[in-house]
Amino acid sequence: MNDPRQIKQWEQEMMKTHGWYVHYISGKNGYANIHTHGLRETFNHPDLQIVMLLKPNIAQGIFTAMIDEIQMGQQFQEGKLYDQVLVGYPVMVKAYEEMGRMVLRVLLPDGNGYLPGHPKCDPIFQGQLRRFPYESGSN
C-alpha cells in the first residue's frame, strides 16, 4: 500500500475501528521508528514508540499489550518498571520527541533482562537511549 490516499483511508479506518494505529518505519543497524498514532486522542495517553528493529507482529504485540493496559486505566510513566508487557522481562518508558510530538519510547531489555542504562546491557539495546535523526536536538 503505497498510494497516499489508500494509506490515509487505512489510517482513518484504524482510528474508527480501534482508536489507534501503528506506523512502521524500518531503519538500519538494528534500529527503526515504530510508533503509534491516536492514543492521545482516544485514551488521553501519549503515543508509544519502539526503536529496536523488530518484526512488525512483535512490535504490534507489545503495543497491543500496553494499550490493553491503558484501556484498563494504566498511565505509563517515565522511569517506572512494568512487568505486565513482556512475560518474564520488565520494560520501561522514557519521553522522547518523535517528529515534533512527545511519545513514550518503550525501552526493551536485552536477552539477559538488562534494560538500557544498566552497565551490563547489550550495547545494541543501550542504543535505545540515543537520539535519532527524526528527533529534534539530534546529531
C-alpha positions in Angstrom: 0.0 0.0 0.0 2.0 3.0 -1.3 -0.8 5.2 -2.5 -1.1 8.2 -0.1 -4.9 8.1 -0.4 -5.0 4.4 0.5 -2.8 5.0 3.4 -4.9 7.9 4.7 -8.1 5.8 4.3 -6.5 2.9 6.2 -5.4 5.2 9.0 -9.0 6.6 9.2 -10.4 3.1 9.3 -8.0 2.0 12.1 -8.9 5.1 14.1 -12.6 4.5 13.7 -12.3 0.7 14.5 -9.5 0.7 17.1 -8.8 4.3 18.1 -5.1 3.9 17.2 -2.7 2.6 14.5 0.9 1.8 14.0 3.5 3.3 11.7 6.4 1.0 11.0 9.5 2.8 9.5 12.3 0.3 9.2 15.8 1.6 9.7 19.2 0.2 9.8 21.9 -1.0 12.1 19.3 -2.7 14.4 17.1 0.3 14.8 13.7 1.5 13.4 11.0 4.1 14.2 7.9 2.1 15.1 5.2 4.2 16.7 1.5 4.6 17.4 -0.9 7.4 16.5 -4.2 8.1 18.2 -3.5 7.2 21.8 -3.7 10.9 22.9 -7.0 11.5 21.1 -8.6 8.2 22.1 -7.2 7.4 25.6 -5.6 10.7 26.7 -2.2 8.9 26.8 1.0 9.7 25.0 1.7 7.7 21.9 4.3 4.9 22.1 7.5 4.3 20.2 9.9 1.4 19.8 13.2 2.0 18.2 14.6 -1.6 18.1 14.2 -3.2 14.7 11.5 -5.8 15.4 9.3 -7.8 13.2 6.0 -5.9 12.7 3.9 -8.6 14.5 6.3 -8.5 17.6 6.1 -4.6 17.8 2.3 -4.8 17.3 2.1 -7.4 20.1 4.0 -5.1 22.5 1.9 -2.1 21.7 -1.3 -4.2 22.0 -0.3 -5.4 25.4 0.4 -1.9 26.5 -2.8 -0.4 25.0 -4.8 -3.1 26.7 -3.4 -1.9 30.0 -4.1 1.8 29.0 -7.7 0.9 28.3 -7.9 -0.5 31.8 -6.7 2.8 33.2 -2.9 2.4 33.3 -0.9 5.5 32.7 2.6 4.6 31.7 5.1 6.9 33.4 8.7 7.6 32.7 11.2 5.7 34.9 8.9 3.0 36.2 9.3 -0.7 35.6 6.4 -2.6 34.0 6.3 -6.3 34.3 2.9 -7.0 32.6 4.1 -6.1 29.0 6.7 -8.9 28.3 6.4 -12.2 30.0 9.4 -12.6 32.3 11.0 -9.3 31.5 10.4 -5.7 32.6 10.1 -2.7 30.2 10.5 0.9 31.0 9.3 4.0 29.1 11.1 7.3 28.5 9.8 10.5 27.0 11.3 11.5 23.6 10.3 13.8 20.8 9.4 12.0 17.6 8.7 14.1 14.5 7.6 17.1 16.5 5.5 15.3 19.2 6.2 13.8 22.5 6.0 10.0 22.7 6.9 7.4 25.3 9.7 5.3 24.0 9.3 1.7 25.1 12.8 0.6 26.3 13.2 -3.2 25.8 15.5 -5.4 27.8 18.4 -7.4 26.2 18.3 -11.2 26.2 19.7 -11.2 29.7 16.9 -9.0 31.0 19.1 -5.8 31.3 17.4 -2.5 30.4 19.3 0.4 28.7 21.2 2.3 31.4 22.4 -0.9 33.2 26.2 -1.3 32.8 25.7 -5.0 31.7 23.1 -4.1 29.0 24.0 -5.2 25.5 25.3 -2.2 23.5 22.7 -2.5 20.7 20.0 -2.3 23.4 21.8 0.6 25.1 21.3 2.4 21.8 17.6 2.8 22.6 18.6 5.8 24.7 20.2 7.7 21.8 18.6 10.4 19.7 17.7 9.6 16.1 17.7 11.9 13.0 13.9 12.4 13.2 14.2 13.9 16.7 14.8 17.5 17.5 18.2 18.1 19.1 19.7 15.0 17.5 23.1 14.9 15.9 
